[in-house]
Structures are given as C-alpha cells and as structure tokens.
C-alpha cells in the first residue's frame, strides 16, 4: 500500500519581507504552449529598460508575449490590453525613430504601445469594426510609416498618424470584406499596391482606390497570408499561402498567379519567412518546408518541430515557428533541427490538475498534452511519450494494491491513456469504451480494497472500470457528463454525483443506477460538482453551473438553493475545497472571465481573491503543498499561497513554538487528502506514524531530525477503507495522538 505525503517548512525568518510572504497570484512559467497567431520583431536601439532586439507573439486568448533574448525566455505584456485574442502585430517607427507596437485583436480592435508592450492604449478612433484580423505597414514618402488594418466584415482601414485615427478605404469592388491578410508595396512607378487576402481569393487596391479581383490562376481561394519579397531587379515575388491549395506566386504584381507547391506534403499553408536565399512556408499538419529557388521546389525541415504551424518569423538569423497549441519553436540552422522555445510562454489551456505523491500534473489542450511541475526550479516538463492524442481534458490518479500510481489522461477523441511510471510513458486503455471524448474522471473506493474509476464522456454517458482502466463498461447514465464527486458518509454509505448537461445525477450503488437530483436547480449545465464536510461529518454538495452560478444541497441533492452572494459572474468553470488554516475548509470558484472567488461560509458569501491574476478564465484547481494552483484558459497555471487566500495571518515575526504541539488535521473527515500541522520548539528527532483502530502501524509520515519551526505534512488515504484512524507525534519524550476520519 502506497501513501502520499509531503512535508514543508511553514515558518519564515524575521528578515524575510512581507512583500515576499504575501505574494499574490503568480504565473508558474507554464506549462509552455498555446496557439500562436502572429509574430513581430523589432531591432530598436531606443533607450528603454530592456533594449536590443525583441520578438513579440500574438496568441489565442493569451494576449501578447515578448522575448528580449531571442526566445530563451518569454513574458506576457498585456497591461491595458482589454482583448487578449491577438491576430495582428506590427512594429512601426516614426520620423524620429520612435517605435510603436500595434496589436490587432478580436473584439477589442487595435491597441498601441510605446514601451514594447509594457502598457497598451486603445487606438480605435475611426475604426468602425473591432474585429481586426490582420495588420501591415508600408513606409511613406515622408520617412514615416502607413498602417493598414484588415477587419472581419468591414474591409480595410488606414492610419497615417500612427494609430491616432483611422479612415476606411473604399469597399467598392471588395466583394468579400472579411480580410484574412494584407500586404503592401510600391511598384516601379511609385504606386501603392495593397493586396487583401480573403477566403474568396485576393483583391488589389492601387493607391488606396477601388478594389479589383486579382486571383487569376489562383485555384484555391482560401488565402491565409500574402508576403512580398523584392526580386533584386526592381520587381517583386509575391507569395500567397492557401488553406488547401498550397503556395502560389505572382511576379507581375498580382495580375496572374502560378502554383509553386512541388514537394509540399501538406496543402494547408499558413505563413512565410525569408532570409536570402531561403524561403520558408509553415503548414497545418505538415510543419515547415524550405525552398532555395523562389518556391519552385520545397523540402521538409521538421526535425524536432511540432507539425501544426501557424506563423513564422526571423530574428537575428534564427527562424521561429508559432504553432497550434504547442507554442513556439526555434531553429538556428535553417530548419535542420528545432527546439522548443517555451520557457515562460504561458498561453496554454490548462484543463486539468492532479496531485500524485509529490508530483503535480497538468493536462493541457493540444501541444504536448501532459506536463509535470518541477517545484525546485518552477518549470514544467512535457510528458507525451506514447500520448498520441494531446487534447487532454481530464487527469486522475488511482493507487492500486501494489502501491503503483495509475495516472489516467482523458482526451478529446482519443479516449483514455494510462501511465504507471509518473507520465514517463503512456499507453491507450480503451477496451470497452464506445465513446472516446473523455470529459471527467472520478476515483472512489469499491468496498473491496480497490478503486472504481468512472469516466464521463461527451455524448456517450458514464463508463466504469474496476481494473484501473484496463477495461471499461457502460453504466446506465448516458448523458454528457462534465464532472464528478464521490464520498462515503459517516455510516459508510457510498454516494457518487455526476454533473451533466442535464443536471445532477446520483448513484448509491457504484453506477448501476442513477437518479436525477435537480429540484431547485434553475440551470442544468453542471460544469463542476464538489462535496465539503464539516466537523460533525455533515456534507454540503456544491454544483457550479454555466450561467446560474453556484447551488448548494445539504440533503444529498434532494433540494438545491442558489448561493451567489458576491459573485460577479454566474458562469462557473470550476470548484474546489481548500483548507482554511484553522482546521476547517473554504470553497473556491473559478469563473469564466471572472477570476477566483472564495467562500469561507459554505457559499453564503463570496469574495474576489483574484489579485495579480491577469488571466481570468479559471478552469481547474489543485492544492499542492502550501499553495493553491489554478489552471486557466490560454494563461497556463498560476499559484498563490493558501495562507493568503484564506486570510489566515501567519506573522513572520512571531516567536518559534514554545512547546511541542500536534494540531488536529484539516479537513476532518477527509477524502483522501488531509493536512497535519505540528510545532517543534527546538531541533529534535521527530516521527509521525498513522495507525488503525487495532494499533497496527500503517505508514510513517515523518522520521527525521527537524529544526525548530511549524511544519505541515499531507497524508493521502488512497487505498484505505472508510473508518477511524490515529496519527501520533513523538519527539524528545513528547507523545501526542489525534484521531481522524476517512470518509470514502
């Protein structure tokens, strides 16, 4: 039998500042990944705090990230950016050499920064459509830069004063006003040629006049990007990437186009980059291809690269690839080999968090799938060996009779994968599953010394495994299931609640039968469901809904009441029970674009505890050590000390413990994790041992020398049956014993 535990020092020396002690939410530098829509680079020599060359990445709901060291380290730069779905980025300079960074966003229009993204301001004066899909620039004849913005639905806008105001370019002849890409250049006579790509082909405006359809020879009309490169002879090679037709080239300013896709194994081209004589094209599913003859032929250059590429950029001779879900990759040798460049690139979708022994795992949507948190250097390691589907929706941990931790990853369309080596390798375990869209897991005691594992699916109901995922059988619940909670009451009766698209269902016989429990629920889309016990063993069940807020039941789901006082948004993404530092518990709720709220009184009141959290769509929680971790949508994982969230004052200047002390565990009853706090007044050999009712020793939690201080140890009762147990502290002749209750 394996028991998980972890000890950590809680006291702080008097010289540690309160600013450190009371840190707010902080990003954990990952997990690395996210959808990268666009890059932009600068080579400014302006006097600023970071100086030098910079690369910027615009992401899907992760805002803008910046690297000042060629992609070695990234940081989000989103202050003032009220829309973080960024599709366009452009760097422009005025006549004095001052740099402006522009971001085109979905829903927020255009934003401008004069300090490398440190602070953004609205730049939408005259811009009638705030869904900006693309930006491009063109030097003007006065030494400055003209800026163009392509919108989704209202065509193209132009600014000649660095975003201070915008004017619409005539839509005459522009039959499709949903612009996917823009490119501009001068012809030999000094005329401005502006190309607009759409999903209906390419349109051309000369000198910002009416548009003409300029797609002769273009056999695929879904244009994703247009790039213009000088041919060295006064003309230009203009390349168009298409979604399904590969690459096309024009050598006569768009009058005709010729397919140039020989050697490309993916026709879904997305983006270009060029460093003479190498032309690169990024593709969906096919990675990157390189041409040294202006696109006449291509060869793949994908060693080490995630194959789903959205954008390309070159900085200091290095080629960067922005991917769909896997973040950023970089090559220093023209694509021969690639490495991940995701340190700090925290735009991943952290769907699930799970703790096993001393490990914290995160399941993400796409990219590398599962990550392991390295607490020593606060970084994340991808664990995707054998994980052939990386759209991970849920994670569960179940220890078997040998003590082996079975780590399960539920994926979107790939079913369930299992690892028995802490994520080092994975294998599919889908026998009996007739639906492979896994949304949620629950691990509960079977009553025979093993565990039942329930898997909730999208559209296929609930499945049960009694052999740690080796085989699965359908239960009688056939609706889409998004969440679970399970427990045993003080009488040993087992309850399993399922949160579904059709409300709450209860089973008291391990999934054989289910009963709807929806009286009082005014919203039946249950995103999260949890159970919380008080000191008397009474249970409160909480259901987080998609639009109705939080509901509570005190009678095993027979009736529900809304408990939303203080909540600013009623779309609940996630719920969790956390220790309050005083032997009790609090409830935390993750809101859609509302951050994190805490209730100290079983939902009667809620308080916003989102300070420092810049990504406010919170979709998962886990208590790991002395901190609460929050997984977000396109913002990675954040953490915050529990002592701060729960408003329990830990005075860094108080004296060390005067006596040995063993506190009551919290929560109590527990399932399966609980925290035991103890105090040591001077350096001593300390042991804490857990016993059953008969006095049999089950596990030694601590058996080592400890310096003076206050400590905690987390005990995991996985594999134990419900019942009363004891834990005993021994230190330098001091002995104290406490009783605690495991309710499964």
GIPEGI-V579784 format. One record per residue. N is the residue number from 1. PHI is phi as a letter, one per 30 degrees, with the letter a starting at -180 (NA if undefined). Layout:
BEGIN
n=N phi=PHI
n=N phi=PHI
END
This chain:
BEGIN
n=1 phi=NA
n=2 phi=c
n=3 phi=b
n=4 phi=c
n=5 phi=a
n=6 phi=a
n=7 phi=c
n=8 phi=a
n=9 phi=d
n=10 phi=c
n=11 phi=d
n=12 phi=b
n=13 phi=d
n=14 phi=d
n=15 phi=d
n=16 phi=d
n=17 phi=d
n=18 phi=d
n=19 phi=d
n=20 phi=d
n=21 phi=d
n=22 phi=c
n=23 phi=d
n=24 phi=c
n=25 phi=d
n=26 phi=b
n=27 phi=d
n=28 phi=c
n=29 phi=i
n=30 phi=l
n=31 phi=d
n=32 phi=d
n=33 phi=k
n=34 phi=k
n=35 phi=c
n=36 phi=c
n=37 phi=d
n=38 phi=a
n=39 phi=c
n=40 phi=b
n=41 phi=b
n=42 phi=b
n=43 phi=b
n=44 phi=d
n=45 phi=c
n=46 phi=d
n=47 phi=d
n=48 phi=b
n=49 phi=d
n=50 phi=b
n=51 phi=h
n=52 phi=i
n=53 phi=c
n=54 phi=b
n=55 phi=b
n=56 phi=c
n=57 phi=b
n=58 phi=c
n=59 phi=b
n=60 phi=d
n=61 phi=i
n=62 phi=c
n=63 phi=i
n=64 phi=c
n=65 phi=c
n=66 phi=b
n=67 phi=b
n=68 phi=c
n=69 phi=b
n=70 phi=i
n=71 phi=i
n=72 phi=d
n=73 phi=b
n=74 phi=c
n=75 phi=b
n=76 phi=d
n=77 phi=b
n=78 phi=b
n=79 phi=d
n=80 phi=j
n=81 phi=d
n=82 phi=d
n=83 phi=b
n=84 phi=c
n=85 phi=c
n=86 phi=c
n=87 phi=c
n=88 phi=b
n=89 phi=b
n=90 phi=b
n=91 phi=c
n=92 phi=b
n=93 phi=b
n=94 phi=d
n=95 phi=d
n=96 phi=c
n=97 phi=i
n=98 phi=d
n=99 phi=c
n=100 phi=b
n=101 phi=c
n=102 phi=c
n=103 phi=b
n=104 phi=c
n=105 phi=b
n=106 phi=d
n=107 phi=j
n=108 phi=c
n=109 phi=i
n=110 phi=c
n=111 phi=b
n=112 phi=b
n=113 phi=b
n=114 phi=c
n=115 phi=b
n=116 phi=i
n=117 phi=i
n=118 phi=d
n=119 phi=b
n=120 phi=c
n=121 phi=b
n=122 phi=d
n=123 phi=b
n=124 phi=c
n=125 phi=d
n=126 phi=j
n=127 phi=d
n=128 phi=d
n=129 phi=b
n=130 phi=c
n=131 phi=c
n=132 phi=c
n=133 phi=c
n=134 phi=a
n=135 phi=b
n=136 phi=b
n=137 phi=b
n=138 phi=a
n=139 phi=d
n=140 phi=c
n=141 phi=d
n=142 phi=c
n=143 phi=j
n=144 phi=c
n=145 phi=b
n=146 phi=c
n=147 phi=c
n=148 phi=c
n=149 phi=b
n=150 phi=c
n=151 phi=c
n=152 phi=c
n=153 phi=k
n=154 phi=b
n=155 phi=i
n=156 phi=c
n=157 phi=b
n=158 phi=b
n=159 phi=b
n=160 phi=c
n=161 phi=b
n=162 phi=h
n=163 phi=i
n=164 phi=d
n=165 phi=a
n=166 phi=b
n=167 phi=b
n=168 phi=d
n=169 phi=d
n=170 phi=e
n=171 phi=c
n=172 phi=d
n=173 phi=j
n=174 phi=d
n=175 phi=d
n=176 phi=b
n=177 phi=c
n=178 phi=c
n=179 phi=c
n=180 phi=c
n=181 phi=a
n=182 phi=b
n=183 phi=a
n=184 phi=b
n=185 phi=a
n=186 phi=c
n=187 phi=d
n=188 phi=d
n=189 phi=c
n=190 phi=i
n=191 phi=d
n=192 phi=d
n=193 phi=c
n=194 phi=c
n=195 phi=c
n=196 phi=b
n=197 phi=c
n=198 phi=b
n=199 phi=d
n=200 phi=c
n=201 phi=j
n=202 phi=c
n=203 phi=b
n=204 phi=b
n=205 phi=c
n=206 phi=c
n=207 phi=h
n=208 phi=i
n=209 phi=c
n=210 phi=d
n=211 phi=c
n=212 phi=b
n=213 phi=d
n=214 phi=b
n=215 phi=b
n=216 phi=d
n=217 phi=j
n=218 phi=d
n=219 phi=d
n=220 phi=b
n=221 phi=c
n=222 phi=d
n=223 phi=d
n=224 phi=c
n=225 phi=a
n=226 phi=b
n=227 phi=b
n=228 phi=c
n=229 phi=b
n=230 phi=d
n=231 phi=c
n=232 phi=i
n=233 phi=b
n=234 phi=i
n=235 phi=c
n=236 phi=a
n=237 phi=c
n=238 phi=c
n=239 phi=c
n=240 phi=b
n=241 phi=c
n=242 phi=b
n=243 phi=c
n=244 phi=k
n=245 phi=c
n=246 phi=i
n=247 phi=c
n=248 phi=b
n=249 phi=b
n=250 phi=b
n=251 phi=c
n=252 phi=b
n=253 phi=h
n=254 phi=i
n=255 phi=d
n=256 phi=b
n=257 phi=b
n=258 phi=b
n=259 phi=d
n=260 phi=b
n=261 phi=b
n=262 phi=d
n=263 phi=j
n=264 phi=d
n=265 phi=c
n=266 phi=b
n=267 phi=d
n=268 phi=c
n=269 phi=d
n=270 phi=b
n=271 phi=a
n=272 phi=b
n=273 phi=a
n=274 phi=b
n=275 phi=b
n=276 phi=e
n=277 phi=c
n=278 phi=c
n=279 phi=c
n=280 phi=c
n=281 phi=b
n=282 phi=c
n=283 phi=b
n=284 phi=d
n=285 phi=i
n=286 phi=c
n=287 phi=i
n=288 phi=c
n=289 phi=b
n=290 phi=b
n=291 phi=b
n=292 phi=c
n=293 phi=b
n=294 phi=h
n=295 phi=i
n=296 phi=d
n=297 phi=b
n=298 phi=b
n=299 phi=b
n=300 phi=d
n=301 phi=b
n=302 phi=b
n=303 phi=d
n=304 phi=i
n=305 phi=c
n=306 phi=d
n=307 phi=d
n=308 phi=c
n=309 phi=c
n=310 phi=c
n=311 phi=a
n=312 phi=b
n=313 phi=a
n=314 phi=c
n=315 phi=b
n=316 phi=h
n=317 phi=i
n=318 phi=c
n=319 phi=c
n=320 phi=c
n=321 phi=b
n=322 phi=c
n=323 phi=c
n=324 phi=d
n=325 phi=i
n=326 phi=c
n=327 phi=i
n=328 phi=c
n=329 phi=b
n=330 phi=b
n=331 phi=b
n=332 phi=c
n=333 phi=b
n=334 phi=i
n=335 phi=j
n=336 phi=d
n=337 phi=b
n=338 phi=b
n=339 phi=b
n=340 phi=d
n=341 phi=b
n=342 phi=c
n=343 phi=d
n=344 phi=i
n=345 phi=d
n=346 phi=c
n=347 phi=c
n=348 phi=d
n=349 phi=c
n=350 phi=c
n=351 phi=d
n=352 phi=b
n=353 phi=b
n=354 phi=a
n=355 phi=c
n=356 phi=b
n=357 phi=h
n=358 phi=c
n=359 phi=c
n=360 phi=c
n=361 phi=c
n=362 phi=b
n=363 phi=c
n=364 phi=c
n=365 phi=d
n=366 phi=i
n=367 phi=i
n=368 phi=c
n=369 phi=i
n=370 phi=c
n=371 phi=b
n=372 phi=c
n=373 phi=d
n=374 phi=c
n=375 phi=d
n=376 phi=d
n=377 phi=c
n=378 phi=h
n=379 phi=b
n=380 phi=b
n=381 phi=c
n=382 phi=d
n=383 phi=b
n=384 phi=b
n=385 phi=d
n=386 phi=j
n=387 phi=d
n=388 phi=d
n=389 phi=b
n=390 phi=c
n=391 phi=d
n=392 phi=d
n=393 phi=c
n=394 phi=a
n=395 phi=b
n=396 phi=b
n=397 phi=b
n=398 phi=b
n=399 phi=d
n=400 phi=d
n=401 phi=d
n=402 phi=d
n=403 phi=j
n=404 phi=d
n=405 phi=d
n=406 phi=c
n=407 phi=c
n=408 phi=c
n=409 phi=b
n=410 phi=c
n=411 phi=c
n=412 phi=c
n=413 phi=j
n=414 phi=c
n=415 phi=i
n=416 phi=c
n=417 phi=c
n=418 phi=b
n=419 phi=b
n=420 phi=c
n=421 phi=b
n=422 phi=h
n=423 phi=i
n=424 phi=d
n=425 phi=b
n=426 phi=b
n=427 phi=b
n=428 phi=d
n=429 phi=b
n=430 phi=c
n=431 phi=d
n=432 phi=j
n=433 phi=d
n=434 phi=c
n=435 phi=b
n=436 phi=c
n=437 phi=c
n=438 phi=d
n=439 phi=c
n=440 phi=a
n=441 phi=b
n=442 phi=b
n=443 phi=c
n=444 phi=b
n=445 phi=d
n=446 phi=d
n=447 phi=j
n=448 phi=c
n=449 phi=j
n=450 phi=c
n=451 phi=b
n=452 phi=c
n=453 phi=c
n=454 phi=c
n=455 phi=b
n=456 phi=c
n=457 phi=c
n=458 phi=d
n=459 phi=i
n=460 phi=c
n=461 phi=i
n=462 phi=c
n=463 phi=c
n=464 phi=b
n=465 phi=b
n=466 phi=c
n=467 phi=b
n=468 phi=h
n=469 phi=j
n=470 phi=e
n=471 phi=b
n=472 phi=b
n=473 phi=b
n=474 phi=d
n=475 phi=c
n=476 phi=d
n=477 phi=d
n=478 phi=c
n=479 phi=c
n=480 phi=e
n=481 phi=c
n=482 phi=c
n=483 phi=a
n=484 phi=b
n=485 phi=a
n=486 phi=b
n=487 phi=a
n=488 phi=c
n=489 phi=d
n=490 phi=d
n=491 phi=c
n=492 phi=i
n=493 phi=d
n=494 phi=c
n=495 phi=b
n=496 phi=b
n=497 phi=c
n=498 phi=b
n=499 phi=c
n=500 phi=b
n=501 phi=d
n=502 phi=c
n=503 phi=j
n=504 phi=c
n=505 phi=b
n=506 phi=b
n=507 phi=b
n=508 phi=c
n=509 phi=b
n=510 phi=h
n=511 phi=i
n=512 phi=d
n=513 phi=b
n=514 phi=b
n=515 phi=b
n=516 phi=d
n=517 phi=b
n=518 phi=b
n=519 phi=d
n=520 phi=j
n=521 phi=d
n=522 phi=c
n=523 phi=b
n=524 phi=c
n=525 phi=c
n=526 phi=c
n=527 phi=d
n=528 phi=a
n=529 phi=b
n=530 phi=b
n=531 phi=b
n=532 phi=b
n=533 phi=c
n=534 phi=c
n=535 phi=d
n=536 phi=d
n=537 phi=j
n=538 phi=d
n=539 phi=c
n=540 phi=c
n=541 phi=c
n=542 phi=c
n=543 phi=b
n=544 phi=c
n=545 phi=c
n=546 phi=c
n=547 phi=k
n=548 phi=c
n=549 phi=i
n=550 phi=c
n=551 phi=c
n=552 phi=b
n=553 phi=b
n=554 phi=c
n=555 phi=b
n=556 phi=h
n=557 phi=i
n=558 phi=d
n=559 phi=b
n=560 phi=b
n=561 phi=b
n=562 phi=d
n=563 phi=b
n=564 phi=b
n=565 phi=d
n=566 phi=j
n=567 phi=d
n=568 phi=c
n=569 phi=b
n=570 phi=c
n=571 phi=c
n=572 phi=c
n=573 phi=c
n=574 phi=a
n=575 phi=b
n=576 phi=a
n=577 phi=c
n=578 phi=b
n=579 phi=d
n=580 phi=c
n=581 phi=i
n=582 phi=b
n=583 phi=j
n=584 phi=c
n=585 phi=b
n=586 phi=b
n=587 phi=c
n=588 phi=c
n=589 phi=b
n=590 phi=c
n=591 phi=c
n=592 phi=d
n=593 phi=h
n=594 phi=b
n=595 phi=i
n=596 phi=c
n=597 phi=b
n=598 phi=b
n=599 phi=b
n=600 phi=c
n=601 phi=b
n=602 phi=h
n=603 phi=j
n=604 phi=d
n=605 phi=b
n=606 phi=b
n=607 phi=b
n=608 phi=d
n=609 phi=b
n=610 phi=c
n=611 phi=e
n=612 phi=i
n=613 phi=d
n=614 phi=c
n=615 phi=c
n=616 phi=c
n=617 phi=c
n=618 phi=c
n=619 phi=c
n=620 phi=a
n=621 phi=b
n=622 phi=a
n=623 phi=c
n=624 phi=b
n=625 phi=i
n=626 phi=c
n=627 phi=b
n=628 phi=c
n=629 phi=c
n=630 phi=b
n=631 phi=d
n=632 phi=b
n=633 phi=d
n=634 phi=i
n=635 phi=b
n=636 phi=i
n=637 phi=c
n=638 phi=c
n=639 phi=b
n=640 phi=a
n=641 phi=e
n=642 phi=d
n=643 phi=d
n=644 phi=d
n=645 phi=d
n=646 phi=d
n=647 phi=i
n=648 phi=d
n=649 phi=d
n=650 phi=c
n=651 phi=d
n=652 phi=d
n=653 phi=c
n=654 phi=d
n=655 phi=d
n=656 phi=d
n=657 phi=e
n=658 phi=d
n=659 phi=b
n=660 phi=d
n=661 phi=a
n=662 phi=b
n=663 phi=d
n=664 phi=d
n=665 phi=d
n=666 phi=b
n=667 phi=d
n=668 phi=b
n=669 phi=d
n=670 phi=b
n=671 phi=a
n=672 phi=c
n=673 phi=c
n=674 phi=b
n=675 phi=c
n=676 phi=c
n=677 phi=c
n=678 phi=b
n=679 phi=c
n=680 phi=b
n=681 phi=d
n=682 phi=a
n=683 phi=e
n=684 phi=a
n=685 phi=d
n=686 phi=b
n=687 phi=b
n=688 phi=b
n=689 phi=b
n=690 phi=c
n=691 phi=b
n=692 phi=c
n=693 phi=d
n=694 phi=d
n=695 phi=i
n=696 phi=d
n=697 phi=d
n=698 phi=c
n=699 phi=a
n=700 phi=c
n=701 phi=d
n=702 phi=b
n=703 phi=a
n=704 phi=a
n=705 phi=d
n=706 phi=b
n=707 phi=d
n=708 phi=e
n=709 phi=l
n=710 phi=c
n=711 phi=b
n=712 phi=b
n=713 phi=b
n=714 phi=c
n=715 phi=c
n=716 phi=c
n=717 phi=d
n=718 phi=e
n=719 phi=j
n=720 phi=d
n=721 phi=d
n=722 phi=d
n=723 phi=l
n=724 phi=c
n=725 phi=b
n=726 phi=b
n=727 phi=b
n=728 phi=b
n=729 phi=c
n=730 phi=b
n=731 phi=a
n=732 phi=h
n=733 phi=i
n=734 phi=d
n=735 phi=b
n=736 phi=b
n=737 phi=b
n=738 phi=b
n=739 phi=c
n=740 phi=b
n=741 phi=b
n=742 phi=c
n=743 phi=c
n=744 phi=c
END
